[in-house]
């Protein structure tokens, strides 16, 4: 990974600029279905609390990664953990992803529960053999003998201005692999509940976070304060109910989809926004149920268009009973099929935002 | 315990080492426990140290243990011969990498460690699987993809496991960081055990091996990085792949010992030494100089990149079983008849195991769906080859 990227986070001015960009107002939480207790919590804090609680609960849980300990985390997600748990359980690694991912998997084989942070999932490509061939497949190849209770976590997808090598969305890559579970939180509730569930899961779990969401605040819902609060895998969340079109997405684009739904509502169009939360297993029943109601599906992701999450959802919908309920083909809104450019205007042209989602929804519905 | 007898003997007999280049005939002494023991000496070419002293050149053990080493090597030899012929009869499919000629390494290692220590290696793993406690039936059945194989028929030759034996790994070099990770967990849990992470001369050039050296040294992990140097990485002679073929020095800041890997006693001695070092201090590198008679795998004749003369020479001068047999005869631990009886018994055991394994059926079709996830934590369903083919898991969500 790049030393250049690391040096970014030592510059307070740049960090502040990034933070300002990430805390743009997002749709109010009134459409959350859980009761609101008045406090707010950022996604970063939620992830931190999840790891803290699970480390307290289970002594075999430990954390490793670049800058997770003394630096308090490149994105401050592991802040305070070293102070609380000490260097045996919070381990700074050299910049050697293949090696430390393999060490983490081996430690998982032998009775510990590592949380392996990748500073971004772009760097995890160096470790992907360990994640997939050593981590995901070993339980099967060993006839159930070896287990790998590991969490691989870190930021996934586009950040801001970090260009082609630092912006890829890996949901479809990991989503393909039997033996892995893959989840991607949007808000703080997702982050806390999915992370706690991931740490408790005896299988290898990939948690695809989003760097631009770390600083975003959400209401702290009542359930979240329980030490056993988990969000189950394979269950999508209806982020906004609607009747005319289903917009299914995950991670940061959930926010854009909610904004687009607001714009559509002003024109009398009722969009149902589904926060998938879980890539593998995918909540197909929730999508089918929604399509039976709305008769239209649009998927949204930041990843490349070919062989992506939307492609998979389209295929599964076509193979299901939902096909008979569609009034239009499933439409995929994706990142552009280009390596992420640096210039801000080009970057914007490469990623779907609120405006793109809003316009495309109308197009799907054949509305001018 | 046998090991402690050997260690006390090591301390007692340290003064005896350096008694000349030729192998010395030893005398049996009655030990305090009343068990017959035997002392073996090593010639000075047996060990070479890199930034560390070498093990004692003398070792004492009970005669029972000495004989077990022979029996185990012979059994593994027979096991691999059975695998060879089964492969040629198309009972074994895919890849099959045999350790014929290298038997001293798995047997010597097991004799020097406890069941609580761990081993991980690559795909030339049948000998290790047996020594770690798997039965010959289980191993042969796994090779033939039968339901009572050690991995339930789901892994095959390259993916065999046993208690504290983590395979059986197919991707060259990947097992080395895994081994360092197992050692990390041993240390994390306060176990006072070590892990042997084995790799070949070909894998020794992998970047992840060096990443593992680095982290193991930084964190004082109790891992023994063990290079089985059989002179060829598949068809490539070691010198064509490695700028430095002194694999025991490749750990740079990690001490290393090169060992005559065709000598089961030398392997045992070096590993016992390394184990004590690793648990106390941190990583070590061992290089076992060994040799395989067969090709890289059953698909490789093994004669396009080396001469038949070389193979024949190694067989006749360095065979681990024949060499050890002479030691047992010379020290009076066993007679020709004793050893012939062991040979016959080993052949019989493996022949019977093979017959048993052949009679085991393949896994049920439903087992396709098992062990993708840990039982009780599966996803709701997984898809088969066509959309209509869906397997549901009954999990208490």
Boltz contact constraints between the chains, C-beta under 6 A:
constraints:
  - contact:
      token1: [A, 96]
      token2: [B, 211]
      max_distance: 6.0
  - contact:
      token1: [A, 98]
      token2: [B, 208]
      max_distance: 6.0
  - contact:
      token1: [A, 99]
      token2: [B, 177]
      max_distance: 6.0
  - contact:
      token1: [A, 99]
      token2: [B, 208]
      max_distance: 6.0
  - contact:
      token1: [A, 99]
      token2: [B, 211]
      max_distance: 6.0
  - contact:
      token1: [A, 99]
      token2: [B, 212]
      max_distance: 6.0
  - contact:
      token1: [A, 99]
      token2: [B, 215]
      max_distance: 6.0
  - contact:
      token1: [A, 102]
      token2: [B, 177]
      max_distance: 6.0
  - contact:
      token1: [A, 102]
      token2: [B, 178]
      max_distance: 6.0
  - contact:
      token1: [A, 103]
      token2: [B, 177]
      max_distance: 6.0
  - contact:
      token1: [A, 103]
      token2: [B, 180]
      max_distance: 6.0
  - contact:
      token1: [A, 103]
      token2: [B, 181]
      max_distance: 6.0
  - contact:
      token1: [A, 103]
      token2: [B, 184]
      max_distance: 6.0
  - contact:
      token1: [A, 105]
      token2: [B, 178]
      max_distance: 6.0
  - contact:
      token1: [A, 106]
      token2: [B, 178]
      max_distance: 6.0
  - contact:
      token1: [A, 106]
      token2: [B, 181]
      max_distance: 6.0
  - contact:
      token1: [A, 106]
      token2: [B, 182]
      max_distance: 6.0
  - contact:
      token1: [A, 107]
      token2: [B, 181]
      max_distance: 6.0
  - contact:
      token1: [A, 107]
      token2: [B, 184]
      max_distance: 6.0
  - contact:
      token1: [A, 107]
      token2: [B, 185]
      max_distance: 6.0
  - contact:
      token1: [A, 109]
      token2: [B, 166]
      max_distance: 6.0
  - contact:
      token1: [A, 110]
      token2: [B, 182]
      max_distance: 6.0
  - contact:
      token1: [A, 110]
      token2: [B, 185]
      max_distance: 6.0
  - contact:
      token1: [A, 111]
      token2: [B, 185]
      max_distance: 6.0
  - contact:
      token1: [A, 112]
      token2: [B, 185]
      max_distance: 6.0
  - contact:
      token1: [A, 112]
      token2: [B, 188]
      max_distance: 6.0
  - contact:
      token1: [A, 129]
      token2: [B, 171]
      max_distance: 6.0
  - contact:
      token1: [A, 129]
      token2: [B, 174]
      max_distance: 6.0
  - contact:
      token1: [A, 133]
      token2: [B, 171]
      max_distance: 6.0
  - contact:
      token1: [A, 134]
      token2: [B, 174]
      max_distance: 6.0
  - contact:
      token1: [A, 134]
      token2: [B, 178]
      max_distance: 6.0
  - contact:
      token1: [A, 139]
      token2: [B, 371]
      max_distance: 6.0
  - contact:
      token1: [A, 140]
      token2: [B, 154]
      max_distance: 6.0
  - contact:
      token1: [A, 140]
      token2: [B, 371]
      max_distance: 6.0
  - contact:
      token1: [A, 140]
      token2: [B, 372]
      max_distance: 6.0
  - contact:
      token1: [A, 141]
      token2: [B, 155]
      max_distance: 6.0
  - contact:
      token1: [A, 141]
      token2: [B, 159]
      max_distance: 6.0
  - contact:
      token1: [A, 142]
      token2: [B, 151]
      max_distance: 6.0
  - contact:
      token1: [A, 142]
      token2: [B, 161]
      max_distance: 6.0
  - contact:
      token1: [A, 143]
      token2: [B, 151]
      max_distance: 6.0
  - contact:
      token1: [A, 143]
      token2: [B, 152]
      max_distance: 6.0
  - contact:
      token1: [A, 143]
      token2: [B, 154]
      max_distance: 6.0
  - contact:
      token1: [A, 144]
      token2: [B, 371]
      max_distance: 6.0
  - contact:
      token1: [A, 145]
      token2: [B, 161]
      max_distance: 6.0
  - contact:
      token1: [A, 146]
      token2: [B, 161]
      max_distance: 6.0
  - contact:
      token1: [A, 147]
      token2: [B, 374]
      max_distance: 6.0
  - contact:
      token1: [A, 178]
      token2: [B, 372]
      max_distance: 6.0
  - contact:
      token1: [A, 179]
      token2: [B, 372]
      max_distance: 6.0
  - contact:
      token1: [A, 202]
      token2: [B, 374]
      max_distance: 6.0
  - contact:
      token1: [A, 202]
      token2: [B, 377]
      max_distance: 6.0
  - contact:
      token1: [A, 203]
      token2: [B, 373]
      max_distance: 6.0
  - contact:
      token1: [A, 203]
      token2: [B, 374]
      max_distance: 6.0
  - contact:
      token1: [A, 234]
      token2: [B, 380]
      max_distance: 6.0
  - contact:
      token1: [A, 281]
      token2: [B, 379]
      max_distance: 6.0
  - contact:
      token1: [A, 281]
      token2: [B, 380]
      max_distance: 6.0
  - contact:
      token1: [A, 319]
      token2: [B, 387]
      max_distance: 6.0
